[in-house]
Amino acid sequence: QVQLVESGGGLVQAGGSLRLSCTASGRTFSYYAMGWFRQAPGKEREFVAAISWSDGNTYYADSVKGRFTISRDNAKTTVYLQMNSLKPEDTAVYYCAADPGRRYTGSYYSSDYDYWGQGTQVTVSS
């Protein structure tokens, strides 16, 4: 099993920034893509960003492109989500997820991810 633990959520005013972290532990894989998803109250979980294991290929939802940046430190088994210019509509629980076996690409689809963190709340006030 792989355990994913997110941190860094909180309350911030519109226009502010937060950085989320997600650290993996437990069973190790040779390589795995990582993703961030979010779920707002009353809405379905949606894709935010993903990053490949190798080459640092990144993928973003249109709603966050230019404001959020995903990165990873494989040595620390940690993925980050830097969120700038936050908007009230970014308010949600943010989840990180791992997609073992995917090396050079990332995925937009939650069904591709086998392991999930418990989530961290991000609240953006207007």
C-alpha positions, 0 to 999 in steps of 0.5 A: 500500500502507498500512503499519501499525506497532504498538507498546506491547506488553509484559509487565504484571501482572494489574490493570495497564495498557498503551497500544498505538499503531498508526501508518499510513503509505504510501498515503493514503485519504480515510477509513478505519475502524480496528480491533484484533484479537488472537490467543492461542496455539492460538486464532483471531484475535478482534475487540477494538475498532474505531473509525470515521473520523468521529464517533468511533463505537466498538465493543468485544468484550464481553470488553473492554468497560469495560476497553479504550478505542480512540481515534484521532488522524487528523492523526497517522494513529494509533490507540490502544488503552488497556488497563486492568485487564488479565487473564491471558486478555488475553495475545495478539498484538495486531494493528491493521487498516485498513478503507479506505472506511468512514467512519461505522462500524467493523467487527467482522469481520476480513474487512472489513479490507484492511491489517494490522500485524505485531502486538505481544505483550501478556503479562499475568502472574497 
